[in-house]
Amino acid sequence: MTDEEELYGEIKPDVRALAQPLFELSEKALRERGSFLPHAAALTEGKVRLVGAMCNTANGVANSTHIKPLLRQGLRSMAHERAVTAIGVAETVTVTPDGQSQQAIKVLLEHHRGLTMALYLPFAHDISGDIKFGSTLSMFVPPEMNPWDED
């Protein structure tokens, strides 16, 4: 067992607590609107706090490029202002498991104990236009936000 796997075993309840509402909100948005902007959550004081961001653009339409940096900045600020155990960001990405491209919900989770994971939930539209979800894939990845670093 690797150090990452051992640490994951210890913090699995935190991972589940953050990942579940992020996946649920993402799935709901996909079913209702067909897409979603990135959104986030923080685990603080034993509670999950959902986080969103808004911005004005020249043409009035925000996209992931606008929203993700705002979410990351907000999560970093939150981690410096209060005791945040873990953070997560959900977005839509393209993955290529088995060499075939498909869309997936990605939830990136960073824990204050040093573990970072990416969870992917592939999805596709079936013949009737309904969205079908596949099996969740997970992997340990390098941190992207590092909210606990003292920069």
KOLZAKE-39975 format. One line per 5 residues: number of its first residue (from 1); for each residue x, y, z of C-alpha. Coordinates in Angstrom, 1 decimal, always signed. Layout:
<gufis>
NUM> X:Y:Z; ...
</gufis>
This chain:
<gufis>
1> +0.0:+0.0:+0.0; +1.4:+3.4:-0.9; +1.4:+6.4:+1.4; -1.3:+8.0:-0.8; -3.6:+4.9:-0.5
6> -3.0:+4.8:+3.2; -3.9:+8.5:+3.6; -6.9:+8.1:+1.4; -8.2:+5.3:+3.7; -8.0:+7.8:+6.6
11> -9.7:+10.7:+4.9; -12.2:+8.8:+2.8; -15.2:+10.2:+4.7; -14.0:+13.8:+3.9; -13.6:+12.9:+0.2
16> -17.1:+11.4:+0.1; -18.6:+14.4:+2.0; -17.3:+16.8:-0.6; -17.6:+14.7:-3.8; -21.2:+13.7:-3.3
21> -22.9:+17.1:-3.4; -20.6:+18.3:-6.2; -21.5:+15.3:-8.4; -25.2:+15.6:-7.4; -25.3:+19.3:-8.4
26> -23.4:+18.7:-11.6; -25.7:+15.8:-12.6; -28.8:+17.9:-11.9; -27.5:+20.8:-14.0; -26.7:+18.4:-16.9
31> -30.1:+16.9:-16.8; -31.9:+20.2:-16.5; -29.8:+22.5:-18.7; -27.4:+20.2:-20.6; -24.3:+21.9:-19.1
36> -23.0:+23.7:-16.0; -20.3:+26.2:-15.0; -17.6:+25.1:-12.6; -18.7:+25.2:-9.0; -17.0:+24.3:-5.8
41> -17.3:+23.2:-2.2; -15.3:+23.4:+1.0; -15.4:+21.2:+4.1; -15.1:+23.4:+7.1; -16.0:+22.8:+10.7
46> -17.5:+19.5:+9.6; -19.9:+21.1:+7.2; -19.9:+21.2:+3.4; -20.3:+24.7:+2.0; -21.1:+25.0:-1.7
51> -19.4:+27.8:-3.5; -20.2:+29.5:-6.8; -18.8:+32.4:-8.7; -20.3:+35.1:-11.0; -18.7:+37.6:-13.2
56> -19.6:+40.2:-15.8; -18.0:+39.9:-19.2; -18.0:+42.2:-22.2; -20.6:+40.1:-24.0; -22.5:+39.2:-20.7
61> -21.8:+35.5:-21.0; -19.4:+33.9:-18.4; -17.7:+30.6:-19.1; -15.3:+28.2:-17.4; -12.3:+30.4:-18.3
66> -13.9:+33.2:-16.3; -15.3:+31.2:-13.4; -12.5:+28.7:-12.5; -10.0:+31.4:-11.4; -12.6:+33.1:-9.3
71> -13.5:+29.9:-7.6; -9.9:+29.0:-6.9; -9.2:+32.4:-5.5; -12.3:+32.2:-3.3; -11.3:+28.8:-2.0
76> -7.7:+29.9:-1.2; -9.1:+33.0:+0.6; -11.5:+30.8:+2.6; -8.7:+28.4:+3.6; -6.6:+31.4:+4.9
81> -9.6:+32.8:+6.9; -10.9:+29.7:+8.6; -10.2:+26.1:+9.3; -10.9:+24.4:+6.0; -10.3:+20.6:+5.9
86> -10.7:+20.0:+2.2; -11.9:+21.8:-1.0; -13.3:+20.5:-4.3; -14.1:+22.0:-7.7; -16.4:+20.4:-10.3
91> -16.2:+21.0:-14.0; -16.9:+19.3:-17.3; -13.9:+17.8:-19.1; -13.1:+15.4:-21.9; -11.5:+12.1:-20.9
96> -10.1:+9.3:-23.0; -10.4:+6.0:-21.1; -9.7:+3.1:-23.3; -8.6:+5.6:-26.0; -12.1:+6.8:-26.7
101> -13.0:+10.5:-26.0; -16.0:+11.2:-23.9; -17.3:+13.9:-21.6; -17.1:+13.6:-17.9; -17.8:+15.5:-14.7
106> -14.4:+16.1:-13.0; -14.2:+16.7:-9.3; -10.8:+17.8:-8.1; -10.4:+17.4:-4.3; -7.6:+18.7:-2.3
111> -7.2:+17.8:+1.4; -5.2:+19.8:+4.0; -3.3:+16.6:+4.9; -1.7:+16.7:+1.5; -3.8:+14.4:-0.7
116> -5.2:+15.5:-4.1; -7.5:+13.4:-6.1; -9.4:+13.7:-9.4; -12.7:+11.9:-9.7; -14.2:+11.5:-13.1
121> -17.8:+10.5:-13.9; -18.2:+9.9:-17.6; -21.5:+10.7:-19.3; -23.1:+10.5:-22.7; -26.5:+11.1:-24.3
126> -28.4:+8.0:-25.3; -30.6:+7.6:-28.4; -33.5:+9.3:-26.6; -31.4:+12.2:-25.6; -31.3:+11.3:-21.9
131> -28.0:+11.5:-20.1; -26.4:+8.2:-19.0; -23.6:+8.2:-16.5; -20.8:+5.7:-16.4; -18.6:+4.4:-13.6
136> -16.5:+6.8:-11.5; -12.8:+6.8:-12.2; -10.3:+8.2:-9.7; -6.6:+8.9:-9.5; -4.1:+10.7:-7.3
141> -2.9:+13.9:-9.0; -0.7:+16.9:-8.2; -2.4:+19.7:-6.4; -3.7:+22.6:-8.5; -4.9:+25.1:-5.9
146> -2.6:+24.6:-2.9; -4.9:+26.6:-0.6; -2.9:+25.9:+2.5; +0.5:+27.1:+1.1; +1.8:+30.3:+2.7
151> +2.6:+32.2:-0.5
</gufis>
